[in-house]
Amino acid sequence: MTASPAPTVPLFTAEAASFGLDLAPLLQGVVDSGRYILGPRVQAFEAAFAAYVGVAHGIGVANGTDALELALRALDIGPGRRVVTVANAGFYGSTAIRAVGATPVYVDVDEVSLTLSPAGLAEALAGQAVDAVIVTHLYGQLADVAAIADLCSVAGVPLIEDGAQAHGARRDGRAAGAWGRIGAFSFYPTKNLGALGDGGALVTQDAALADRLRSLRQYGWCAKYEVALAGGRNSRLDELQAAVLSAKLPLLDAANTQRRAVAARYHAALADLPLRLPPSTGEDFVAHLYVLRTPHRAALQAHLAAAGIACDVHYPVADHRQPLLAGSAAAPILPVSEAACTQVLTLPCFPGLRDQQIEQVIAAVRGFHEGGA
Ligand SMILES: *Cc1c(COP(=O)(O)O)cnc(C)c1O
């Protein structure tokens, strides 16, 4: 096999990571400040991000997986508890559920949106004890979160939103993270709002929960060196990352608009092909990933690679089919999630992707289907 040429259309760039800002002076300012952990820059970012989402409290943490784990701990989810989640979202929710000793209850996703199916959730809530629900706004698409929040509220079960791929996705003016009891976010560099390293945040309207989360992220402290809560961790956000995130936050909506414009171009240019495309080009979709579905994934991926176009699969293995779980109790049957794992393919979609690159991607995908170059 000959090696593919370096992609001329990448999946992400340094320019997309900085939103085109000159971040060096900002970083130098943190170096000179002498404050590196949970200082004024973290506080300022927490307030700004909570306001952006439209909730009262923001809590910076070390990464998105910790955010999910701390959300569960704050809600007293531990051993013997059961948490509904989906199986097509990269195992992050499963990692957090397993970390607190609880059991994931996998529910299938909606055929169109690939996010948690309200009908499936209703069935799970009716069938067995459920202690919490995690809804993932996958690929930047807000789930049917109003229906899901209603089901949870009727059942008296707390809802955690995983907004790690959906910063700024909105429906009826309400943003990802503002629908559930707690919203969890990652600022991994490639996310719509990304740091220059790891970072995460939690948001909530509930002051008591916010206090618990602040304590849990720092050893369970109620005051310095005084431990009051069980399950405490060290999971803090750095001043350096908070400075970067605060500088980028005012540009997030514009960056999301750019991502959405790329998605709309693909949508218009590929709609007549035998592909399944993302369902929305509206404000409930922030185009974190442009994921199409095709029964000919391997061949299309090879064709794109040969044309110098980077693509990826999010995600190839369903949570309940991970090797880690081989041989454990009978795996649930999740036809939509499992089919998606074999068919999903992610095209380049990020702010700063150039017109000519978008055209190159479109020409290559069309070329594959039309049997041309
Ligand atoms: C990236 C991601 C996470 C995990 O975030 P990290 O910061 O990498 O731990 C969680 N959920 C979803 C949906 C993600 O995309």
PDBQT file of the ligand as one rigid body, heavy atoms in Angstrom, charges set to zero:
ROOT
HETATM    1  C1  LIG A 401     -14.810  15.548  24.169  1.00  0.00    +0.000 C 
HETATM    2  C2  LIG A 401     -16.015  14.999  24.808  1.00  0.00    +0.000 A 
HETATM    3  C3  LIG A 401     -16.062  14.652  26.164  1.00  0.00    +0.000 A 
HETATM    4  C4  LIG A 401     -14.858  14.569  27.026  1.00  0.00    +0.000 C 
HETATM    5  O1  LIG A 401     -14.142  15.704  27.151  1.00  0.00    +0.000 OA
HETATM    6  P1  LIG A 401     -12.596  15.645  27.610  1.00  0.00    +0.000 P 
HETATM    7  O2  LIG A 401     -12.303  17.054  27.926  1.00  0.00    +0.000 OA
HETATM    8  O3  LIG A 401     -11.812  15.119  26.457  1.00  0.00    +0.000 OA
HETATM    9  O4  LIG A 401     -12.531  14.745  28.810  1.00  0.00    +0.000 OA
HETATM   10  C5  LIG A 401     -17.264  14.279  26.707  1.00  0.00    +0.000 A 
HETATM   11  N1  LIG A 401     -18.379  14.183  25.952  1.00  0.00    +0.000 NA
HETATM   12  C6  LIG A 401     -18.358  14.457  24.646  1.00  0.00    +0.000 A 
HETATM   13  C7  LIG A 401     -19.633  14.329  23.881  1.00  0.00    +0.000 C 
HETATM   14  C8  LIG A 401     -17.186  14.856  24.023  1.00  0.00    +0.000 A 
HETATM   15  O5  LIG A 401     -17.180  15.127  22.707  1.00  0.00    +0.000 OA
ENDROOT
TORSDOF 0
